[in-house]
Structures are given as structure tokens and as C-alpha cells.
């Protein structure tokens, strides 16, 4: 019997331990999940399978943390930052088009 990852037996146990260790490191330091996951699973799975798995697990972990920090966000500053970025990006694109002429 194989799991959804195509692993069974000891390789599946190893993958579970690597995910646990990576999650522990991310919880302790705030980063490093993908690096630990990639380093630990690269001998068991191809990188083409590890990268989407890593992204999906990172999104789930970040979504869980986002609920707790939502009230601490300075929305006025964030809006100013985003609008400034949009204006700078649009002006840079206009400048590139002007140079291309």
C-alpha cells in the first residue's frame, strides 16, 4: 500500500519525521521550513514533487498564523506602501516604454 506521495514503509516514516522537524524549526525560528524539507526529502522524492508540497505546507502554516496577527496590522501604513509601490511600478513601466521608442 502506497501513500499519496508514492512512499510506503520507512520512506514514509522518514518523510513524516522530516516534515515534523521542518515544522518545528519554522515554529522556533520563523523560517527554514522549505530548506529543511528539501534537504530531508531529496533522497526519497524528486524535487519536482517536493517543491509543490513545500509551497502548499508553507501556505497552510502562514494562513494559520495570519489569523493571529490580523489585528496587529497597521492598515494605513500598508495601504500607503502598496499604493506607492503601484505608482512607482507604473512610472517605471512608462519610463521603459519611453526608452524603447
N, C-alpha and C positions, 0 to 999 in steps of 0.2 A: 504494500500500500504506500503510495507516494502522496506527499502534501501538495499544496498549490504551488510551492516553489520548486517542485521536482526533486525534493530531497526526502530521504527516509532514514530512520535509524540514527546513527551517530552524527552524520552530517546535519540532520535536522536539529538534534540537540545542540550541536555546536552553533548553528545559526541562531537558535533561541538565546544561547548564552552571550553571543556577540551582540545581539540586539539589546539584551538586558544591560550589558556592560556599557554599550554606547549610550543608552538612555540614562544610565547612572552618571556617566561623565558629563552629558549635556545638562542634567539636573544640577550637578555640582558646579560646573564651570560656566554653563550658559552657551557653550559651543562645542564643536568637536564630534558631534554625533555622526555626521556623514563620513568623516575621515576614519573614525574607528570602525564604522560599519564596513566601509570599503576595504580597509586593511584586513579585517577579520574574515570577510566572506569571499574575498577574491580567489582563494584557493578552492572554494566549494562551488562557486557560481560564476558565470561570465559577467563582466562589468555591465553589459547591456541590460542585464536583469537587475543588478544591484542599484544602478542609478535611479530608475523609476521608483524602486522600493524605498530608497533613501529619501527621495523627494516627497513621496506620499507620507512617510512616517514623520518627516520634519514638519509638513503642513499640519498634520494631526496634532503634533506636540505644540506647535505655535498657536493653533486655534484654541487649544485648551488653556494656554497661558493668556491669550488675548482677553478672555472674559474677565480675568482678574485685574488687568491693568487699564481697562477701557475708561474707567472713571478718572484715572490719573493723567490722561492725555490733555495737553494744552491745545485745544482745538483751534484757537485763534492763531497761535504761532504756526501750527501745522498747515492751516489754510493759507497763511501768508507765504510759507515756504513752498507749498505746492504751486500757488499762483505765480510766484517769482520764477520757479523752475519752468513753468509753461511759457511764460513770456520770454525768458532767455532762450529756450529751445526754439521758439517760433522765430525770434530775431536771428538766431544762428542759422536757421534754415533759409531765411530770406537773404542773409549775407552770402551763403553758399550759392544760391541761385544767381545773385548779382555777380559774383566772381565768375561763375560758369558762362556768363554772357560775354 
